[in-house]
């Protein structure tokens, strides 16, 4: 078994049928902030399959805090990044 060097924090963005309508904009915004803050090696950004939380689309999950957020809009990304990532 080989240990993988994984980032300390991960942002999961739901890319299910309903969330997927918004996930591209969220992904781009988070990616830009990660780059601007020089956190490319510390924060991983990834899309995940449907989380069955379609009523609160779009949904994201922030690890290691295990914070699940719904109805995330692009205008919320900067505040979320400040609160959970930086």
N, C-alpha and C positions, 0 to 999 in steps of 0.2 A: 504494500500500500504506500502511496506517495501523497504527502501533504501538498495541498494546493494553496498557493499564496492568493487569498481572496481579499477583496476590499473590506474595510471595516464597516462600511455602511452600504445599504442597497435600497434603491427606490424601484418598486415594482409598479408598473402601470398596467391596469387591466386593458386588454385588447379584444374583449368579447364583442359580440355583435353591436350592442348599444354603446358601450364605452368606446369602442373603436372609432366611432364618429368623431371623438374629441381627442383621442390618445396621441395623435400625431403632433398636435399643437403643444400638448403637455410635454411630450417627449423632447421636442425641440427646445422648449423653454428650460427644462431641467438640464439638458445637455449643455446649453449655452452657459448657465450658471456654474455648472461643474467646471467647465473650461475656464471661465472668468476667474474663479477662485483657486485655480490650480489644483483641483482635487481629483484629477483624472485617475490616479492610482488609489485613491482612498474611498471613492464612491462609485458603485456600479449602478447603471441605469438599465433596466430590462423590462420587457413586456411580458405579461403573464396571460394565461388563458382566462376565460370567463370565470368570475368569482361568484356568480349567482347572486349578485347584489345589484341587479339591473335597476331597481327602483331608485337607487342613489347614484346612478351613473353620471359622470365617470368616476371610477374608484382608483385609489392608489394605496399602496402599503409601504411603510417606511420601516426598515430594519436597521439596527437591532431593537429599536423601541417597540416594535410590533404595533405601530400606530396605523390604523385603517381610517382613511378619509374618503368621504363620498361627496358627490356634487362639486368636485374640484373644477374650478375654472382657471383659465390661463392667468387671469389677474391675481389669483391666489398663490401662484407658484413661488414668487419671490418671498412672501411671508412664510410659506411652508418650508422653504429652503433655509431661511434664517433660523426658524424655530427647531428644526429637526436635523439639519445637516451641518451648519457652520457653528 
